[in-house]
Amino acid sequence: MDVIHRFSVSDEQGKQLYRYFNGNEEWVEKWEKNDDATRMIMANSIQELESIREQVLAEQISPLAYHLQANILDVKCLSSYTGISKRNIRKHLKPKYFNQLDDETLKRYATVFEISVDELKNV
């Protein structure tokens, strides 16, 4: 099917459907299933984030791990954004080392996550 234009509409139940226009109009049901898959992925991400939060509260990992997950970042990306080595970031994921960080390093992390240092330290 040669697609000329795609329109997004909602059905009676509020589910997102797409209509392709190529001279004939067709409803493409697979997009409805993709919305369900997206919802499932988001639910899993929320559960994983809550699990990380519980680990932070139990002092098994540092709040940095929570903010990494919440912002959908990995160590490599955070390293490139902050200029902090990947090795040091991995160390900072441990409460022992995170709690020893100076204000300057905390500010670098907080700036990337667009939060205050207090918000960085607490989840």
Buried (B, 14 or more C-beta within 10 A) or exposed (E): EEEEEEEEEEEEEEBEBBBBEEEEEEEEEEBBEEEEEEEEEEEEEEEEBEEBBEBBEEEEBBBBBBBBBBBEBEBEBBBEBBEBEBEBBEBBBBBEBBEEBEEEBBBBBBBBBEBEBEEBBEB
